[in-house]
Amino acid sequence: MKELEDQTIPIVGVSARPLSSSLFTWHGNLRGPEGSHYEGGVFHFEIVFPKNYPVSPPKITPFTHIPHPNVIGNYICLDMLDVKEKKIYQGWTSAYTI
């Protein structure tokens, strides 16, 4: 949260905040970039951080339908959100930030 608040260059179209009831559950929005198929869209997500974050990845659930091949229902198919496998350079690493 501090990283988002301390940005010197504004992050346009991205917002995320924890719920008042839990620092481990956030809600965020992404605005579709201009000139893309998603322009004009605002996509709402829930981000749940596990107790051992950043060792384990957050669970991200889209609340807005996103017509994208890597979004299946409420599942985001992205290997960087998966628990790290034994293969190098695959899966979540604690070097990632939200």
Biopython code that builds the backbone (N, CA, C, O; Angstrom):
import numpy as np
from Bio.PDB.StructureBuilder import StructureBuilder

atoms = [
    (1, "MET", "N", (0.832, -1.173, 0.000)),
    (1, "MET", "CA", (0.000, 0.000, 0.000)),
    (1, "MET", "C", (0.884, 1.246, 0.000)),
    (1, "MET", "O", (0.590, 2.227, -0.683)),
    (2, "LYS", "N", (1.957, 1.197, 0.765)),
    (2, "LYS", "CA", (2.871, 2.333, 0.824)),
    (2, "LYS", "C", (3.502, 2.586, -0.541)),
    (2, "LYS", "O", (3.684, 3.737, -0.940)),
    (3, "GLU", "N", (3.829, 1.529, -1.248)),
    (3, "GLU", "CA", (4.417, 1.678, -2.583)),
    (3, "GLU", "C", (3.459, 2.421, -3.516)),
    (3, "GLU", "O", (3.887, 3.286, -4.280)),
    (4, "LEU", "N", (2.173, 2.091, -3.460)),
    (4, "LEU", "CA", (1.188, 2.782, -4.289)),
    (4, "LEU", "C", (1.040, 4.244, -3.878)),
    (4, "LEU", "O", (0.942, 5.127, -4.730)),
    (5, "GLU", "N", (1.024, 4.494, -2.577)),
    (5, "GLU", "CA", (0.850, 5.855, -2.077)),
    (5, "GLU", "C", (2.053, 6.745, -2.371)),
    (5, "GLU", "O", (1.893, 7.947, -2.581)),
    (6, "ASP", "N", (3.248, 6.173, -2.387)),
    (6, "ASP", "CA", (4.472, 6.955, -2.541)),
    (6, "ASP", "C", (4.922, 7.139, -3.987)),
    (6, "ASP", "O", (5.999, 7.686, -4.222)),
    (7, "GLN", "N", (4.140, 6.704, -4.948)),
    (7, "GLN", "CA", (4.520, 6.849, -6.354)),
    (7, "GLN", "C", (4.707, 8.320, -6.707)),
    (7, "GLN", "O", (3.828, 9.137, -6.431)),
    (8, "THR", "N", (5.832, 8.666, -7.309)),
    (8, "THR", "CA", (6.062, 10.040, -7.746)),
    (8, "THR", "C", (5.450, 10.280, -9.128)),
    (8, "THR", "O", (5.085, 11.406, -9.465)),
    (9, "ILE", "N", (5.342, 9.221, -9.916)),
    (9, "ILE", "CA", (4.672, 9.297, -11.211)),
    (9, "ILE", "C", (3.317, 8.625, -11.040)),
    (9, "ILE", "O", (3.267, 7.454, -10.663)),
    (10, "PRO", "N", (2.216, 9.323, -11.305)),
    (10, "PRO", "CA", (0.893, 8.730, -11.104)),
    (10, "PRO", "C", (0.697, 7.453, -11.921)),
    (10, "PRO", "O", (1.107, 7.373, -13.079)),
    (11, "ILE", "N", (0.079, 6.481, -11.312)),
    (11, "ILE", "CA", (-0.263, 5.237, -12.002)),
    (11, "ILE", "C", (-1.678, 5.436, -12.550)),
    (11, "ILE", "O", (-2.658, 5.285, -11.820)),
    (12, "VAL", "N", (-1.776, 5.769, -13.812)),
    (12, "VAL", "CA", (-3.062, 6.109, -14.421)),
    (12, "VAL", "C", (-3.872, 4.852, -14.679)),
    (12, "VAL", "O", (-3.372, 3.889, -15.261)),
    (13, "GLY", "N", (-5.130, 4.864, -14.241)),
    (13, "GLY", "CA", (-6.038, 3.761, -14.520)),
    (13, "GLY", "C", (-5.919, 2.577, -13.591)),
    (13, "GLY", "O", (-6.532, 1.537, -13.833)),
    (14, "VAL", "N", (-5.133, 2.714, -12.522)),
    (14, "VAL", "CA", (-4.953, 1.613, -11.581)),
    (14, "VAL", "C", (-5.217, 2.138, -10.178)),
    (14, "VAL", "O", (-4.661, 3.160, -9.775)),
    (15, "SER", "N", (-6.069, 1.435, -9.436)),
    (15, "SER", "CA", (-6.283, 1.789, -8.035)),
    (15, "SER", "C", (-6.531, 0.511, -7.251)),
    (15, "SER", "O", (-7.126, -0.438, -7.762)),
    (16, "ALA", "N", (-6.075, 0.496, -6.016)),
    (16, "ALA", "CA", (-6.287, -0.655, -5.138)),
    (16, "ALA", "C", (-6.156, -0.183, -3.689)),
    (16, "ALA", "O", (-5.284, 0.624, -3.368)),
    (17, "ARG", "N", (-7.017, -0.685, -2.833)),
    (17, "ARG", "CA", (-7.021, -0.328, -1.415)),
    (17, "ARG", "C", (-7.488, -1.527, -0.602)),
    (17, "ARG", "O", (-8.292, -2.330, -1.074)),
    (18, "PRO", "N", (-6.981, -1.644, 0.620)),
    (18, "PRO", "CA", (-7.491, -2.705, 1.491)),
    (18, "PRO", "C", (-8.880, -2.343, 2.018)),
    (18, "PRO", "O", (-9.226, -1.168, 2.138)),
    (19, "LEU", "N", (-9.656, -3.358, 2.325)),
    (19, "LEU", "CA", (-10.946, -3.133, 2.972)),
    (19, "LEU", "C", (-10.702, -2.621, 4.383)),
    (19, "LEU", "O", (-9.665, -2.921, 4.973)),
    (20, "SER", "N", (-11.619, -1.870, 4.923)),
    (20, "SER", "CA", (-11.446, -1.350, 6.280)),
    (20, "SER", "C", (-11.452, -2.477, 7.310)),
    (20, "SER", "O", (-10.938, -2.311, 8.416)),
    (21, "SER", "N", (-12.029, -3.618, 6.951)),
    (21, "SER", "CA", (-12.126, -4.737, 7.890)),
    (21, "SER", "C", (-10.933, -5.690, 7.830)),
    (21, "SER", "O", (-10.792, -6.546, 8.704)),
    (22, "SER", "N", (-10.057, -5.559, 6.798)),
    (22, "SER", "CA", (-8.946, -6.496, 6.671)),
    (22, "SER", "C", (-7.863, -5.940, 5.750)),
    (22, "SER", "O", (-8.142, -5.542, 4.619)),
    (23, "LEU", "N", (-6.631, -5.915, 6.240)),
    (23, "LEU", "CA", (-5.512, -5.515, 5.393)),
    (23, "LEU", "C", (-5.153, -6.597, 4.379)),
    (23, "LEU", "O", (-4.400, -6.343, 3.438)),
    (24, "PHE", "N", (-5.688, -7.804, 4.567)),
    (24, "PHE", "CA", (-5.378, -8.922, 3.680)),
    (24, "PHE", "C", (-6.332, -9.019, 2.486)),
    (24, "PHE", "O", (-6.089, -9.804, 1.569)),
    (25, "THR", "N", (-7.409, -8.234, 2.484)),
    (25, "THR", "CA", (-8.372, -8.252, 1.378)),
    (25, "THR", "C", (-8.463, -6.851, 0.789)),
    (25, "THR", "O", (-8.833, -5.895, 1.471)),
    (26, "TRP", "N", (-8.123, -6.751, -0.473)),
    (26, "TRP", "CA", (-8.154, -5.476, -1.175)),
    (26, "TRP", "C", (-9.163, -5.536, -2.307)),
    (26, "TRP", "O", (-9.493, -6.615, -2.800)),
    (27, "HIS", "N", (-9.648, -4.381, -2.712)),
    (27, "HIS", "CA", (-10.428, -4.252, -3.936)),
    (27, "HIS", "C", (-9.700, -3.262, -4.820)),
    (27, "HIS", "O", (-9.167, -2.261, -4.342)),
    (28, "GLY", "N", (-9.679, -3.546, -6.113)),
    (28, "GLY", "CA", (-8.966, -2.692, -7.044)),
    (28, "GLY", "C", (-9.690, -2.573, -8.365)),
    (28, "GLY", "O", (-10.568, -3.373, -8.688)),
    (29, "ASN", "N", (-9.311, -1.568, -9.116)),
    (29, "ASN", "CA", (-9.874, -1.328, -10.440)),
    (29, "ASN", "C", (-8.752, -1.088, -11.439)),
    (29, "ASN", "O", (-7.739, -0.461, -11.129)),
    (30, "LEU", "N", (-8.961, -1.603, -12.645)),
    (30, "LEU", "CA", (-8.072, -1.324, -13.772)),
    (30, "LEU", "C", (-8.922, -0.711, -14.875)),
    (30, "LEU", "O", (-9.977, -1.241, -15.224)),
    (31, "ARG", "N", (-8.465, 0.387, -15.410)),
    (31, "ARG", "CA", (-9.158, 1.022, -16.535)),
    (31, "ARG", "C", (-8.535, 0.508, -17.819)),
    (31, "ARG", "O", (-7.312, 0.429, -17.934)),
    (32, "GLY", "N", (-9.370, 0.160, -18.782)),
    (32, "GLY", "CA", (-8.875, -0.307, -20.076)),
    (32, "GLY", "C", (-8.058, 0.771, -20.762)),
    (32, "GLY", "O", (-8.491, 1.922, -20.817)),
    (33, "PRO", "N", (-6.885, 0.430, -21.288)),
    (33, "PRO", "CA", (-6.023, 1.424, -21.927)),
    (33, "PRO", "C", (-6.637, 2.006, -23.199)),
    (33, "PRO", "O", (-7.329, 1.316, -23.947)),
    (34, "GLU", "N", (-6.369, 3.284, -23.423)),
    (34, "GLU", "CA", (-6.831, 3.937, -24.649)),
    (34, "GLU", "C", (-6.264, 3.213, -25.863)),
    (34, "GLU", "O", (-5.114, 2.773, -25.868)),
    (35, "GLY", "N", (-7.092, 3.104, -26.881)),
    (35, "GLY", "CA", (-6.650, 2.484, -28.123)),
    (35, "GLY", "C", (-6.686, 0.964, -28.109)),
    (35, "GLY", "O", (-6.319, 0.332, -29.099)),
    (36, "SER", "N", (-7.122, 0.367, -27.007)),
    (36, "SER", "CA", (-7.193, -1.096, -26.927)),
    (36, "SER", "C", (-8.653, -1.534, -27.031)),
    (36, "SER", "O", (-9.560, -0.702, -27.020)),
    (37, "HIS", "N", (-8.870, -2.832, -27.130)),
    (37, "HIS", "CA", (-10.230, -3.381, -27.137)),
    (37, "HIS", "C", (-10.926, -3.134, -25.802)),
    (37, "HIS", "O", (-12.150, -3.228, -25.716)),
    (38, "TYR", "N", (-10.168, -2.824, -24.777)),
    (38, "TYR", "CA", (-10.706, -2.649, -23.432)),
    (38, "TYR", "C", (-10.930, -1.183, -23.075)),
    (38, "TYR", "O", (-11.342, -0.871, -21.958)),
    (39, "GLU", "N", (-10.660, -0.279, -24.023)),
    (39, "GLU", "CA", (-10.841, 1.156, -23.783)),
    (39, "GLU", "C", (-12.271, 1.438, -23.320)),
    (39, "GLU", "O", (-13.233, 0.923, -23.889)),
    (40, "GLY", "N", (-12.391, 2.252, -22.294)),
    (40, "GLY", "CA", (-13.702, 2.595, -21.747)),
    (40, "GLY", "C", (-14.176, 1.640, -20.673)),
    (40, "GLY", "O", (-15.133, 1.941, -19.958)),
    (41, "GLY", "N", (-13.527, 0.495, -20.546)),
    (41, "GLY", "CA", (-13.920, -0.473, -19.516)),
    (41, "GLY", "C", (-13.219, -0.196, -18.200)),
    (41, "GLY", "O", (-12.089, 0.291, -18.170)),
    (42, "VAL", "N", (-13.901, -0.512, -17.118)),
    (42, "VAL", "CA", (-13.296, -0.478, -15.785)),
    (42, "VAL", "C", (-13.519, -1.867, -15.206)),
    (42, "VAL", "O", (-14.652, -2.339, -15.121)),
    (43, "PHE", "N", (-12.436, -2.515, -14.812)),
    (43, "PHE", "CA", (-12.486, -3.908, -14.379)),
    (43, "PHE", "C", (-12.171, -3.983, -12.898)),
    (43, "PHE", "O", (-11.106, -3.554, -12.454)),
    (44, "HIS", "N", (-13.105, -4.531, -12.139)),
    (44, "HIS", "CA", (-13.027, -4.581, -10.681)),
    (44, "HIS", "C", (-12.519, -5.955, -10.231)),
    (44, "HIS", "O", (-12.954, -6.986, -10.745)),
    (45, "PHE", "N", (-11.594, -5.956, -9.268)),
    (45, "PHE", "CA", (-10.977, -7.182, -8.770)),
    (45, "PHE", "C", (-10.996, -7.216, -7.244)),
    (45, "PHE", "O", (-11.049, -6.182, -6.578)),
    (46, "GLU", "N", (-10.951, -8.420, -6.720)),
    (46, "GLU", "CA", (-10.662, -8.619, -5.300)),
    (46, "GLU", "C", (-9.307, -9.306, -5.220)),
    (46, "GLU", "O", (-9.036, -10.258, -5.951)),
    (47, "ILE", "N", (-8.468, -8.815, -4.331)),
    (47, "ILE", "CA", (-7.131, -9.364, -4.136)),
    (47, "ILE", "C", (-7.043, -9.826, -2.686)),
    (47, "ILE", "O", (-7.179, -9.020, -1.766)),
    (48, "VAL", "N", (-6.817, -11.119, -2.482)),
    (48, "VAL", "CA", (-6.706, -11.664, -1.128)),
    (48, "VAL", "C", (-5.278, -12.145, -0.924)),
    (48, "VAL", "O", (-4.788, -13.020, -1.639)),
    (49, "PHE", "N", (-4.625, -11.556, 0.061)),
    (49, "PHE", "CA", (-3.248, -11.907, 0.378)),
    (49, "PHE", "C", (-3.228, -13.011, 1.421)),
    (49, "PHE", "O", (-3.912, -12.903, 2.439)),
    (50, "PRO", "N", (-2.455, -14.078, 1.192)),
    (50, "PRO", "CA", (-2.346, -15.126, 2.208)),
    (50, "PRO", "C", (-1.532, -14.611, 3.397)),
    (50, "PRO", "O", (-0.793, -13.634, 3.272)),
    (51, "LYS", "N", (-1.667, -15.252, 4.512)),
    (51, "LYS", "CA", (-0.953, -14.832, 5.729)),
    (51, "LYS", "C", (0.557, -14.839, 5.528)),
    (51, "LYS", "O", (1.263, -14.072, 6.182)),
    (52, "ASN", "N", (1.070, -15.691, 4.634)),
    (52, "ASN", "CA", (2.525, -15.765, 4.433)),
    (52, "ASN", "C", (2.996, -14.971, 3.206)),
    (52, "ASN", "O", (4.084, -15.226, 2.688)),
    (53, "TYR", "N", (2.184, -14.010, 2.737)),
    (53, "TYR", "CA", (2.606, -13.136, 1.637)),
    (53, "TYR", "C", (3.846, -12.370, 2.093)),
    (53, "TYR", "O", (3.846, -11.882, 3.223)),
    (54, "PRO", "N", (4.877, -12.234, 1.310)),
    (54, "PRO", "CA", (4.995, -12.466, -0.124)),
    (54, "PRO", "C", (5.553, -13.831, -0.509)),
    (54, "PRO", "O", (5.895, -14.043, -1.672)),
    (55, "VAL", "N", (5.655, -14.756, 0.430)),
    (55, "VAL", "CA", (6.147, -16.095, 0.084)),
    (55, "VAL", "C", (5.179, -16.776, -0.882)),
    (55, "VAL", "O", (5.608, -17.432, -1.831)),
    (56, "SER", "N", (3.875, -16.625, -0.645)),
    (56, "SER", "CA", (2.846, -17.189, -1.520)),
    (56, "SER", "C", (2.131, -16.071, -2.258)),
    (56, "SER", "O", (2.062, -14.949, -1.757)),
    (57, "PRO", "N", (1.594, -16.359, -3.450)),
    (57, "PRO", "CA", (0.954, -15.318, -4.258)),
    (57, "PRO", "C", (-0.419, -14.923, -3.725)),
    (57, "PRO", "O", (-1.068, -15.701, -3.025)),
    (58, "PRO", "N", (-0.861, -13.700, -4.062)),
    (58, "PRO", "CA", (-2.235, -13.327, -3.731)),
    (58, "PRO", "C", (-3.199, -14.060, -4.658)),
    (58, "PRO", "O", (-2.822, -14.498, -5.745)),
    (59, "LYS", "N", (-4.451, -14.186, -4.215)),
    (59, "LYS", "CA", (-5.504, -14.744, -5.068)),
    (59, "LYS", "C", (-6.279, -13.559, -5.616)),
    (59, "LYS", "O", (-6.786, -12.736, -4.854)),
    (60, "ILE", "N", (-6.370, -13.473, -6.921)),
    (60, "ILE", "CA", (-7.046, -12.353, -7.566)),
    (60, "ILE", "C", (-8.292, -12.867, -8.261)),
    (60, "ILE", "O", (-8.226, -13.762, -9.104)),
    (61, "THR", "N", (-9.432, -12.287, -7.896)),
    (61, "THR", "CA", (-10.713, -12.695, -8.451)),
    (61, "THR", "C", (-11.335, -11.516, -9.188)),
    (61, "THR", "O", (-11.601, -10.483, -8.573)),
    (62, "PRO", "N", (-11.572, -11.646, -10.489)),
    (62, "PRO", "CA", (-12.251, -10.565, -11.205)),
    (62, "PRO", "C", (-13.742, -10.557, -10.874)),
    (62, "PRO", "O", (-14.381, -11.609, -10.846)),
    (63, "PHE", "N", (-14.290, -9.377, -10.626)),
    (63, "PHE", "CA", (-15.727, -9.214, -10.378)),
    (63, "PHE", "C", (-16.437, -8.651, -11.605)),
    (63, "PHE", "O", (-17.665, -8.563, -11.629)),
    (64, "THR", "N", (-15.671, -8.274, -12.613)),
    (64, "THR", "CA", (-16.215, -7.754, -13.864)),
    (64, "THR", "C", (-15.864, -8.745, -14.962)),
    (64, "THR", "O", (-14.738, -9.238, -15.021)),
    (65, "HIS", "N", (-16.822, -9.038, -15.830)),
    (65, "HIS", "CA", (-16.535, -9.937, -16.955)),
    (65, "HIS", "C", (-15.450, -9.313, -17.825)),
    (65, "HIS", "O", (-15.539, -8.147, -18.209)),
    (66, "ILE", "N", (-14.430, -10.101, -18.128)),
    (66, "ILE", "CA", (-13.338, -9.637, -18.975)),
    (66, "ILE", "C", (-13.216, -10.594, -20.160)),
    (66, "ILE", "O", (-12.820, -11.747, -19.984)),
    (67, "PRO", "N", (-13.550, -10.133, -21.356)),
    (67, "PRO", "CA", (-13.436, -11.005, -22.523)),
    (67, "PRO", "C", (-11.970, -11.140, -22.946)),
    (67, "PRO", "O", (-11.492, -10.426, -23.828)),
    (68, "HIS", "N", (-11.283, -12.056, -22.305)),
    (68, "HIS", "CA", (-9.848, -12.239, -22.553)),
    (68, "HIS", "C", (-9.541, -13.731, -22.485)),
    (68, "HIS", "O", (-10.100, -14.421, -21.632)),
    (69, "PRO", "N", (-8.678, -14.253, -23.346)),
    (69, "PRO", "CA", (-8.411, -15.694, -23.344)),
    (69, "PRO", "C", (-7.747, -16.205, -22.069)),
    (69, "PRO", "O", (-7.794, -17.406, -21.799)),
    (70, "ASN", "N", (-7.135, -15.333, -21.282)),
    (70, "ASN", "CA", (-6.499, -15.773, -20.039)),
    (70, "ASN", "C", (-7.397, -15.603, -18.819)),
    (70, "ASN", "O", (-6.963, -15.833, -17.691)),
    (71, "VAL", "N", (-8.647, -15.201, -19.040)),
    (71, "VAL", "CA", (-9.602, -15.070, -17.939)),
    (71, "VAL", "C", (-10.746, -16.031, -18.222)),
    (71, "VAL", "O", (-11.492, -15.868, -19.187)),
    (72, "ILE", "N", (-10.866, -17.030, -17.365)),
    (72, "ILE", "CA", (-11.896, -18.051, -17.516)),
    (72, "ILE", "C", (-12.807, -17.959, -16.302)),
    (72, "ILE", "O", (-12.437, -18.394, -15.211)),
    (73, "GLY", "N", (-14.008, -17.389, -16.488)),
    (73, "GLY", "CA", (-14.914, -17.183, -15.352)),
    (73, "GLY", "C", (-14.267, -16.247, -14.350)),
    (73, "GLY", "O", (-13.985, -15.089, -14.656)),
    (74, "ASN", "N", (-14.029, -16.767, -13.129)),
    (74, "ASN", "CA", (-13.376, -15.933, -12.116)),
    (74, "ASN", "C", (-11.935, -16.396, -11.866)),
    (74, "ASN", "O", (-11.372, -16.147, -10.800)),
    (75, "TYR", "N", (-11.355, -17.062, -12.847)),
    (75, "TYR", "CA", (-9.978, -17.538, -12.738)),
    (75, "TYR", "C", (-9.096, -16.804, -13.736)),
    (75, "TYR", "O", (-9.430, -16.709, -14.917)),
    (76, "ILE", "N", (-7.964, -16.283, -13.255)),
    (76, "ILE", "CA", (-6.990, -15.637, -14.122)),
    (76, "ILE", "C", (-5.859, -16.627, -14.366)),
    (76, "ILE", "O", (-5.151, -17.014, -13.436)),
    (77, "CYS", "N", (-5.694, -17.031, -15.613)),
    (77, "CYS", "CA", (-4.678, -18.003, -15.989)),
    (77, "CYS", "C", (-3.373, -17.261, -16.237)),
    (77, "CYS", "O", (-3.113, -16.786, -17.343)),
    (78, "LEU", "N", (-2.561, -17.169, -15.197)),
    (78, "LEU", "CA", (-1.309, -16.438, -15.271)),
    (78, "LEU", "C", (-0.319, -17.142, -14.355)),
    (78, "LEU", "O", (-0.524, -17.199, -13.142)),
    (79, "ASP", "N", (0.757, -17.678, -14.930)),
    (79, "ASP", "CA", (1.658, -18.504, -14.121)),
    (79, "ASP", "C", (2.308, -17.742, -12.973)),
    (79, "ASP", "O", (2.698, -18.354, -11.979)),
    (80, "MET", "N", (2.434, -16.421, -13.085)),
    (80, "MET", "CA", (3.054, -15.688, -11.978)),
    (80, "MET", "C", (2.149, -15.625, -10.741)),
    (80, "MET", "O", (2.599, -15.212, -9.672)),
    (81, "LEU", "N", (0.878, -16.030, -10.874)),
    (81, "LEU", "CA", (-0.022, -16.093, -9.720)),
    (81, "LEU", "C", (-0.108, -17.499, -9.143)),
    (81, "LEU", "O", (-0.834, -17.726, -8.175)),
    (82, "ASP", "N", (0.615, -18.434, -9.719)),
    (82, "ASP", "CA", (0.627, -19.810, -9.229)),
    (82, "ASP", "C", (1.776, -19.998, -8.251)),
    (82, "ASP", "O", (2.772, -19.276, -8.294)),
    (83, "VAL", "N", (1.620, -20.978, -7.371)),
    (83, "VAL", "CA", (2.698, -21.323, -6.458)),
    (83, "VAL", "C", (3.887, -21.774, -7.284)),
    (83, "VAL", "O", (3.733, -22.526, -8.246)),
    (84, "LYS", "N", (5.062, -21.317, -6.912)),
    (84, "LYS", "CA", (6.268, -21.601, -7.690)),
    (84, "LYS", "C", (6.513, -23.104, -7.795)),
    (84, "LYS", "O", (6.463, -23.841, -6.811)),
    (85, "GLU", "N", (6.773, -23.515, -9.003)),
    (85, "GLU", "CA", (7.113, -24.913, -9.240)),
    (85, "GLU", "C", (8.618, -25.073, -9.096)),
    (85, "GLU", "O", (9.329, -24.096, -8.859)),
    (86, "LYS", "N", (9.093, -26.266, -9.236)),
    (86, "LYS", "CA", (10.521, -26.514, -9.106)),
    (86, "LYS", "C", (11.299, -26.046, -10.331)),
    (86, "LYS", "O", (12.530, -26.058, -10.332)),
    (87, "LYS", "N", (10.582, -25.633, -11.373)),
    (87, "LYS", "CA", (11.246, -25.142, -12.576)),
    (87, "LYS", "C", (11.657, -23.683, -12.350)),
    (87, "LYS", "O", (10.903, -22.895, -11.780)),
    (88, "ILE", "N", (12.829, -23.349, -12.794)),
    (88, "ILE", "CA", (13.333, -21.994, -12.622)),
    (88, "ILE", "C", (12.540, -21.029, -13.517)),
    (88, "ILE", "O", (12.146, -21.392, -14.625)),
    (89, "TYR", "N", (12.312, -19.827, -13.042)),
    (89, "TYR", "CA", (11.622, -18.752, -13.757)),
    (89, "TYR", "C", (10.155, -19.056, -14.037)),
    (89, "TYR", "O", (9.595, -18.524, -14.996)),
    (90, "GLN", "N", (9.523, -19.892, -13.231)),
    (90, "GLN", "CA", (8.098, -20.148, -13.393)),
    (90, "GLN", "C", (7.404, -20.001, -12.052)),
    (90, "GLN", "O", (7.952, -20.365, -11.011)),
    (91, "GLY", "N", (6.204, -19.470, -12.088)),
    (91, "GLY", "CA", (5.413, -19.336, -10.880)),
    (91, "GLY", "C", (5.753, -18.081, -10.086)),
    (91, "GLY", "O", (6.561, -17.252, -10.505)),
    (92, "TRP", "N", (5.126, -17.971, -8.954)),
    (92, "TRP", "CA", (5.260, -16.819, -8.071)),
    (92, "TRP", "C", (6.634, -16.774, -7.424)),
    (92, "TRP", "O", (7.211, -17.811, -7.098)),
    (93, "THR", "N", (7.149, -15.574, -7.241)),
    (93, "THR", "CA", (8.360, -15.356, -6.468)),
    (93, "THR", "C", (8.125, -14.158, -5.565)),
    (93, "THR", "O", (7.379, -13.247, -5.923)),
    (94, "SER", "N", (8.746, -14.150, -4.414)),
    (94, "SER", "CA", (8.555, -13.036, -3.478)),
    (94, "SER", "C", (9.185, -11.741, -3.986)),
    (94, "SER", "O", (9.050, -10.702, -3.339)),
    (95, "ALA", "N", (9.863, -11.780, -5.120)),
    (95, "ALA", "CA", (10.405, -10.568, -5.727)),
    (95, "ALA", "C", (9.287, -9.727, -6.373)),
    (95, "ALA", "O", (9.475, -8.533, -6.606)),
    (96, "TYR", "N", (8.121, -10.346, -6.663)),
    (96, "TYR", "CA", (7.004, -9.611, -7.246)),
    (96, "TYR", "C", (6.319, -8.772, -6.174)),
    (96, "TYR", "O", (6.322, -9.129, -4.996)),
    (97, "THR", "N", (5.731, -7.652, -6.593)),
    (97, "THR", "CA", (4.902, -6.852, -5.703)),
    (97, "THR", "C", (3.534, -6.702, -6.335)),
    (97, "THR", "O", (3.354, -7.013, -7.513)),
    (98, "ILE", "N", (2.599, -6.244, -5.589)),
    (98, "ILE", "CA", (1.245, -6.094, -6.100)),
    (98, "ILE", "C", (1.193, -5.011, -7.154)),
    (98, "ILE", "O", (0.127, -4.737, -7.706)),
]
sb = StructureBuilder()
sb.init_structure("model")
sb.init_model(0)
sb.init_chain("A")
sb.init_seg("    ")
for serial, (resi, resn, name, xyz) in enumerate(atoms, 1):
    if name == "N":
        sb.init_residue(resn, " ", resi, " ")
    sb.init_atom(name, np.array(xyz, "f"), 0.0, 1.0, " ", f" {name:<3s}", serial, name[0])
structure = sb.get_structure()
